Amino acid sequence: MAGMHTTFAPLQNDTFLRACRRQATDYTPLWLMRQAGRYLPEYKATRAKAGSFMGLATHVEYATEVTLQPLERFPLDAAILFSDILTVPDAMGLGLSFAEGEGPRFAQVVRDEAAVARLAVPDMDTLRYVFDAVTSIRRALNGRVPLIGFSGSPWTLACYMVEGKGSDDYRLVKSLMYARPDLMHRILAVNADAVAAYLNAQIDAGAQAVMVFDSWGGVLADGCFQDFSLAYTKRVLAQLKRTGVDGQDVPRIVFTKGGGIWLPDMKDLDCEVLGLDWTAHLGKARALVGGKPGGPGKALQGNIDPNVLFAPPEQVAAQARAVLDSFGTPHTDRSTTGPTHIFNLGHGISQFTPPEHVAALVETVHQYSRQQRARG
Amino acid sequence: MAGMHTTFAPLQNDTFLRACRRQATDYTPLWLMRQAGRYLPEYKATRAKAGSFMGLATHVEYATEVTLQPLERFPLDAAILFSDILTVPDAMGLGLSFAEGEGPRFAQVVRDEAAVARLAVPDMDTLRYVFDAVTSIRRALNGRVPLIGFSGSPWTLACYMVEGKGSDDYRLVKSLMYARPDLMHRILAVNADAVAAYLNAQIDAGAQAVMVFDSWGGVLADGCFQDFSLAYTKRVLAQLKRTGVDGQDVPRIVFTKGGGIWLPDMKDLDCEVLGLDWTAHLGKARALVGGKPGGPGKALQGNIDPNVLFAPPEQVAAQARAVLDSFGTPHTDRSTTGPTHIFNLGHGISQFTPPEHVAALVETVHQYSRQQRARG
């Protein structure tokens, strides 16, 4: 595997990884979902050179360049691989493309018994461009902050594989699920094994944490969420490597958009961090899954509404403080583990976001979270 | 007011109203959100005669005809006024239209101080077509089942008034909310008073229950939901008439799509029924807000995923039984009140739904809920 025996520079800022492990930190670390993206003019410039989104994602130098761009502007505490959640079904032969001004689209869809029968875990060599990007980004980071690898969840991949593109109502994928649960379980089993192999290869290539994006888990009915999304996220987690190329543990983050209502079901997931969107109250979530000092529990990641970033910087700062206050002062005892918070958006940053508002957010989170700890 | 002194035929099937009041019923009543709609060929025929959606909604005979159509096909336990949630901002002068194949659109949008200052509670006379439809439908029902009136919630109306149409990300309305909360509160206060006047006029015209559709409450962040949606739903509820034209109490239903996570906040709303979408577990919701026999509590309405209706009738029946089981056997003691359930979808029925699948749903709910009670 690429990067298997590579030695990387020692980590200078481990705040994010410490918070993932529920260890005390001097301030609340933050990164932003989709932090390398269209709201940055420098991203748009690289994107123009690459010609297309997939041109960007499959080109190791471009992928490295755009991953590092937000770190040049803002003192973020983690980098995340620049890629797409749909690379795995693309490697299964479904033919991913991005039409200009539209979302992703698959040339082949999976809607019947024959198409399901053809599905298999892809040869990870077809995804080498991703693992090469991980190694390249990790080298370029040179120990500044940790690198997060990621994948879409089995259910989220299935949504796109059945629908063929984004959907308002998930009619096709849910029709298949309700009419032929056997076929849906088969798709999800293949997806789970593929996602596990994919994340393990990212870990071997140098990823220091991995995140499963269950972007569409929240559209499922109660009961179906547990059977068709959560069960297969569990199947992924059970197969993941626990140790990265440096011999360090690799925290696993699970984010279900719209999943706040199922937090009690996610309490016992075999992962270190749960991501939350803005509908959840971090203090209530902490009480439910954050655990006590010295006891088991999960770190929480999130959850400011990305639309806050359209308000003037003073309001951005006020809302960021409110999110930090809703979690409350994190655990500060360095001799043991306890409840911790990783600041993030509740969903990806909008392409229309003014970058200077992001600067206000980052500064506020770092400053105010130090004050929180000083007040105790 | 239209219908103020009209006498209507006595009610033959009061199962829905009894369940709203948490009174025991022989079976679980059901109706379907958007039950008069495009999935019915007879609706499409009337719609073609009317020329446009608003042509249908503003024409008393057509509105009456389509409201009754689903009752001719299925033994539903309630009728709901055929209208749109956006009639109130239309009456404020914003110019509602429906482009073919698209959603609603307003000619005027409310995005700045001047536009907000111009807003006022509209003269209810401009909405007389709605109240006339209520009276006409009530007469045509001739006591078969009760008639539900409805309105969009203040927040849901504000979303459309600011965005000008549907939205994926609610960027404009949330930008205004975060940047200028004072303006947003002013819009919502006007909306709340307008919605209250609108629902009261529907009650005077003959509506036997009223429902507030907070269709977009679920897109708000925790904290914002309470301040910008729930607070104004409360303002509506506080102003509503409690007695209809027959001297009967008028149950009030509040439905927040995506609001399951905030059920603890809605527990003390001054209304009789809470609607839930499919992400909620009815048994857990019952434990939280359903109350005990003889004690206070709310009836629950919902919550099957409308996409279930694309599966074959056997699967539709199995999923309907699962929803009834998730609520559990309702309260059966006729000498007191207790937890009750009104079966519904978790959202409006899809235009692509096969009507024969709806028949299977209705039959299963009626049969199986009688069996539930017999088993105890």
HADDOCK unambig.tbl for C-alpha pairs under 7 A between the chains (distance, minus, plus):
assign (segid A and resid 171 and name CA) (segid B and resid 307 and name CA) 5.94 0.50 0.50
assign (segid A and resid 174 and name CA) (segid B and resid 307 and name CA) 6.17 0.50 0.50
assign (segid A and resid 175 and name CA) (segid B and resid 307 and name CA) 6.25 0.50 0.50
assign (segid A and resid 175 and name CA) (segid B and resid 308 and name CA) 6.81 0.50 0.50
assign (segid A and resid 175 and name CA) (segid B and resid 310 and name CA) 5.43 0.50 0.50
assign (segid A and resid 175 and name CA) (segid B and resid 311 and name CA) 5.78 0.50 0.50
assign (segid A and resid 178 and name CA) (segid B and resid 308 and name CA) 6.13 0.50 0.50
assign (segid A and resid 178 and name CA) (segid B and resid 311 and name CA) 5.64 0.50 0.50
assign (segid A and resid 178 and name CA) (segid B and resid 315 and name CA) 6.89 0.50 0.50
assign (segid A and resid 179 and name CA) (segid B and resid 311 and name CA) 4.51 0.50 0.50
assign (segid A and resid 179 and name CA) (segid B and resid 312 and name CA) 6.36 0.50 0.50
assign (segid A and resid 179 and name CA) (segid B and resid 315 and name CA) 6.63 0.50 0.50
assign (segid A and resid 220 and name CA) (segid B and resid 279 and name CA) 6.49 0.50 0.50
assign (segid A and resid 221 and name CA) (segid B and resid 278 and name CA) 4.67 0.50 0.50
assign (segid A and resid 221 and name CA) (segid B and resid 279 and name CA) 4.52 0.50 0.50
assign (segid A and resid 221 and name CA) (segid B and resid 305 and name CA) 6.46 0.50 0.50
assign (segid A and resid 222 and name CA) (segid B and resid 278 and name CA) 6.22 0.50 0.50
assign (segid A and resid 222 and name CA) (segid B and resid 279 and name CA) 4.69 0.50 0.50
assign (segid A and resid 222 and name CA) (segid B and resid 280 and name CA) 5.83 0.50 0.50
assign (segid A and resid 222 and name CA) (segid B and resid 281 and name CA) 5.86 0.50 0.50
assign (segid A and resid 260 and name CA) (segid B and resid 261 and name CA) 6.70 0.50 0.50
assign (segid A and resid 261 and name CA) (segid B and resid 260 and name CA) 6.69 0.50 0.50
assign (segid A and resid 261 and name CA) (segid B and resid 261 and name CA) 5.01 0.50 0.50
assign (segid A and resid 278 and name CA) (segid B and resid 221 and name CA) 4.68 0.50 0.50
assign (segid A and resid 278 and name CA) (segid B and resid 222 and name CA) 6.21 0.50 0.50
assign (segid A and resid 279 and name CA) (segid B and resid 220 and name CA) 6.50 0.50 0.50
assign (segid A and resid 279 and name CA) (segid B and resid 221 and name CA) 4.54 0.50 0.50
assign (segid A and resid 279 and name CA) (segid B and resid 222 and name CA) 4.69 0.50 0.50
assign (segid A and resid 280 and name CA) (segid B and resid 222 and name CA) 5.83 0.50 0.50
assign (segid A and resid 281 and name CA) (segid B and resid 222 and name CA) 5.88 0.50 0.50
assign (segid A and resid 305 and name CA) (segid B and resid 221 and name CA) 6.45 0.50 0.50
assign (segid A and resid 307 and name CA) (segid B and resid 171 and name CA) 5.97 0.50 0.50
assign (segid A and resid 307 and name CA) (segid B and resid 174 and name CA) 6.19 0.50 0.50
assign (segid A and resid 307 and name CA) (segid B and resid 175 and name CA) 6.27 0.50 0.50
assign (segid A and resid 308 and name CA) (segid B and resid 175 and name CA) 6.83 0.50 0.50
assign (segid A and resid 308 and name CA) (segid B and resid 178 and name CA) 6.14 0.50 0.50
assign (segid A and resid 310 and name CA) (segid B and resid 175 and name CA) 5.44 0.50 0.50
assign (segid A and resid 311 and name CA) (segid B and resid 175 and name CA) 5.82 0.50 0.50
assign (segid A and resid 311 and name CA) (segid B and resid 178 and name CA) 5.67 0.50 0.50
assign (segid A and resid 311 and name CA) (segid B and resid 179 and name CA) 4.53 0.50 0.50
assign (segid A and resid 312 and name CA) (segid B and resid 179 and name CA) 6.37 0.50 0.50
assign (segid A and resid 315 and name CA) (segid B and resid 178 and name CA) 6.91 0.50 0.50
assign (segid A and resid 315 and name CA) (segid B and resid 179 and name CA) 6.65 0.50 0.50
